[in-house]
Amino acid sequence: MANLSKKQHQVSETKYRLSKALYLLITERHYDEITIYHILDKADISRRTFYRYFNSKDDLMDFCLENFVDGYYHQRDNFILAESAEDVFLVTLNFMYSNRLFIASLVRSGHFSLLSEKLNKNSAKIYKKINLPWCIDDSVESNIDYISKGLYGAYLNILQFWLTKDKPEKPEFIAKNLSLLFNSIPGYFNAPSEEHTKIRNKR
């Protein structure tokens, strides 16, 4: 932002205020119940200024979700500092927990797919840039697409189940359970149970 001209900074600040206003409104009510008037009132910005930068509420929502994904992506440094799988999960879960009212509102109003589409669209980029221990070094873009989208599909399902509860568990609880799950996967394949061994031997 320091390198932006005064005009560019003003434009960026105005768009941010509108995005923040919509975000806050979504934490208070369902997306379909929000009008342009509500957004203008919350942001203290004129209708003329709004339409200078956005064509509609949906257009602003798209920008708002881009900002959300950027905020998630900027957790990268915290991911790198994590010393265990549980710590890694805790970074991402803390971010989502801090946005739980926003996420829960999207789920309940039937608009969570807007966020999941944004995250899925950026899943390969985030997967490659974060470079976690379990990330596979594969130069084939289509392979990374399938891997990243598979992980995000499971993750987004957990978010919906977790954050729509009346009293969601703390991120530490979810992180611990996810860590146990991931740590158990190699053992399943490397040391199969007696029952699984019998089934494999019959094939």
C-alpha positions as CSV (number, residue, x, y, z in Angstrom):
1,M,0.0,0.0,0.0
2,A,2.9,2.4,0.7
3,N,3.7,2.4,-3.1
4,L,0.2,3.3,-4.1
5,S,-0.6,6.8,-5.3
6,K,-3.0,8.9,-3.2
7,K,-5.8,8.2,-5.6
8,Q,-5.1,4.4,-5.7
9,H,-5.0,4.3,-1.9
10,Q,-8.3,6.0,-1.7
11,V,-9.9,3.6,-4.2
12,S,-8.4,0.6,-2.3
13,E,-9.6,2.0,1.1
14,T,-13.2,2.6,-0.3
15,K,-13.4,-0.9,-1.7
16,Y,-12.1,-2.4,1.6
17,R,-14.7,-0.4,3.6
18,L,-17.5,-1.8,1.4
19,S,-16.1,-5.3,1.6
20,K,-15.8,-5.1,5.4
21,A,-19.4,-3.7,5.7
22,L,-20.7,-6.7,3.7
23,Y,-18.7,-9.1,5.8
24,L,-20.0,-7.7,9.1
25,L,-23.6,-7.7,7.8
26,I,-23.3,-11.3,6.9
27,T,-22.3,-12.1,10.5
28,E,-25.5,-10.5,11.6
29,R,-28.0,-11.8,9.0
30,H,-28.4,-14.0,5.9
31,Y,-26.9,-12.8,2.7
32,D,-30.3,-12.7,0.9
33,E,-31.6,-10.3,3.5
34,I,-28.9,-7.7,2.9
35,T,-29.6,-4.9,0.6
36,I,-27.4,-2.3,-1.1
37,Y,-28.9,0.3,1.3
38,H,-27.7,-1.8,4.3
39,I,-24.2,-1.9,2.9
40,L,-24.1,1.8,2.1
41,D,-25.3,2.6,5.6
42,K,-22.8,0.3,7.3
43,A,-19.9,1.6,5.2
44,D,-21.0,5.2,5.3
45,I,-20.5,5.5,1.5
46,S,-22.8,6.9,-1.2
47,R,-24.7,4.9,-3.7
48,R,-22.9,6.7,-6.5
49,T,-19.5,5.7,-5.0
50,F,-20.6,2.1,-4.6
51,Y,-21.6,1.7,-8.3
52,R,-18.3,3.3,-9.3
53,Y,-16.5,0.2,-8.2
54,F,-19.1,-2.6,-8.1
55,N,-22.0,-3.6,-10.4
56,S,-24.1,-5.3,-7.7
57,K,-24.1,-6.8,-4.3
58,D,-23.0,-10.1,-5.8
59,D,-20.0,-8.3,-7.4
60,L,-19.0,-7.0,-4.0
61,M,-19.5,-10.4,-2.5
62,D,-17.0,-11.8,-5.0
63,F,-14.5,-9.2,-3.9
64,C,-15.2,-9.9,-0.2
65,L,-14.5,-13.6,-0.7
66,E,-11.3,-12.8,-2.6
67,N,-10.2,-10.8,0.5
68,F,-11.1,-13.7,2.7
69,V,-9.0,-16.2,0.6
70,D,-6.1,-13.7,0.6
71,G,-6.3,-13.5,4.4
72,Y,-6.2,-17.3,4.6
73,Y,-3.3,-17.4,2.1
74,H,-1.4,-14.9,4.3
75,Q,-1.3,-17.4,7.1
76,R,1.6,-19.0,5.1
77,D,4.3,-17.7,7.5
78,N,2.4,-19.2,10.5
79,F,2.2,-22.6,8.6
80,I,6.0,-22.6,8.1
81,L,6.7,-21.9,11.8
82,A,4.5,-24.8,12.9
83,E,6.5,-27.7,14.4
84,S,4.0,-30.5,14.2
85,A,0.9,-31.6,12.2
86,E,-1.3,-30.5,15.1
87,D,0.3,-27.0,15.0
88,V,-0.3,-26.8,11.2
89,F,-4.0,-27.7,11.6
90,L,-4.3,-25.2,14.5
91,V,-3.1,-22.3,12.3
92,T,-5.8,-22.9,9.7
93,L,-8.5,-23.7,12.2
94,N,-7.7,-20.6,14.3
95,F,-8.3,-18.5,11.2
96,M,-11.6,-20.2,10.4
97,Y,-12.7,-20.1,14.0
98,S,-12.1,-16.3,14.1
99,N,-14.4,-16.1,11.1
100,R,-17.0,-18.5,12.4
101,L,-20.0,-16.2,12.4
102,F,-19.3,-15.3,8.7
103,I,-18.9,-18.9,7.7
104,A,-21.9,-20.2,9.7
105,S,-24.1,-17.5,8.2
106,L,-23.1,-18.5,4.7
107,V,-23.8,-22.2,5.4
108,R,-27.2,-21.5,6.9
109,S,-28.3,-19.2,4.1
110,G,-27.2,-21.7,1.5
111,H,-24.3,-19.6,0.2
112,F,-21.4,-21.5,1.5
113,S,-20.7,-22.8,-2.0
114,L,-19.6,-19.3,-2.9
115,L,-16.7,-19.6,-0.4
116,S,-15.9,-23.2,-1.2
117,E,-15.7,-22.3,-4.9
118,K,-13.2,-19.6,-4.2
119,L,-11.1,-21.9,-2.0
120,N,-11.3,-24.7,-4.6
121,K,-10.3,-22.3,-7.3
122,N,-7.2,-21.3,-5.3
123,S,-6.5,-24.7,-3.8
124,A,-3.6,-25.7,-6.1
125,K,-1.9,-22.3,-5.5
126,I,-2.2,-22.5,-1.8
127,Y,-1.1,-26.1,-1.8
128,K,2.1,-25.4,-3.7
129,K,3.0,-22.2,-1.9
130,I,2.4,-23.4,1.7
131,N,4.7,-26.4,1.1
132,L,3.6,-28.5,4.1
133,P,5.4,-31.8,5.0
134,W,2.7,-34.0,3.4
135,C,2.6,-31.9,0.2
136,I,3.7,-34.0,-2.8
137,D,6.3,-32.5,-5.1
138,D,4.6,-33.1,-8.4
139,S,5.2,-31.0,-11.5
140,V,2.1,-32.3,-13.2
141,E,-0.5,-29.6,-12.6
142,S,-3.5,-31.9,-13.0
143,N,-2.1,-34.2,-10.2
144,I,-1.8,-31.3,-7.8
145,D,-5.3,-30.1,-8.7
146,Y,-6.8,-33.5,-7.7
147,I,-4.8,-33.8,-4.5
148,S,-5.5,-30.2,-3.4
149,K,-9.2,-30.3,-4.2
150,G,-9.5,-33.7,-2.4
151,L,-8.0,-32.3,0.7
152,Y,-10.1,-29.1,0.6
153,G,-13.3,-31.1,0.0
154,A,-12.8,-32.9,3.3
155,Y,-11.6,-29.8,5.0
156,L,-14.7,-27.7,3.9
157,N,-17.0,-30.5,5.0
158,I,-15.5,-30.4,8.5
159,L,-15.8,-26.6,8.6
160,Q,-19.6,-26.8,7.8
161,F,-20.2,-29.4,10.5
162,W,-18.0,-27.7,13.1
163,L,-18.8,-24.0,12.8
164,T,-22.6,-24.3,12.5
165,K,-22.8,-25.8,15.9
166,D,-24.4,-23.6,18.6
167,K,-21.2,-24.0,20.6
168,P,-18.3,-25.1,18.3
169,E,-15.4,-26.8,20.0
170,K,-12.2,-24.9,20.3
171,P,-9.7,-25.1,17.4
172,E,-7.3,-27.1,19.6
173,F,-9.8,-29.9,20.0
174,I,-10.4,-30.2,16.2
175,A,-6.6,-29.9,15.5
176,K,-5.8,-32.7,17.8
177,N,-8.4,-35.0,16.2
178,L,-7.3,-34.2,12.7
179,S,-3.7,-34.8,13.7
180,L,-4.6,-38.2,15.1
181,L,-6.4,-39.1,11.8
182,F,-3.5,-38.1,9.6
183,N,-1.0,-39.8,11.8
184,S,-3.0,-43.1,11.7
185,I,-3.2,-43.3,7.9
186,P,0.4,-44.5,7.3
187,G,0.0,-47.1,9.9
188,Y,-3.1,-48.4,8.3
189,F,-1.3,-49.2,5.1
190,N,2.1,-50.1,6.6
191,A,0.7,-52.4,9.3
192,P,-2.7,-53.7,8.2
193,S,-4.9,-55.5,10.7
194,E,-5.1,-59.3,10.6
195,E,-8.6,-59.1,9.1
196,H,-7.4,-56.9,6.2
197,T,-4.4,-59.2,5.6
198,K,-6.8,-62.2,5.2
199,I,-9.0,-60.2,2.8
200,R,-6.0,-59.2,0.7
201,N,-4.6,-62.8,0.6
202,K,-7.9,-64.1,-0.8
203,R,-7.6,-61.9,-3.8
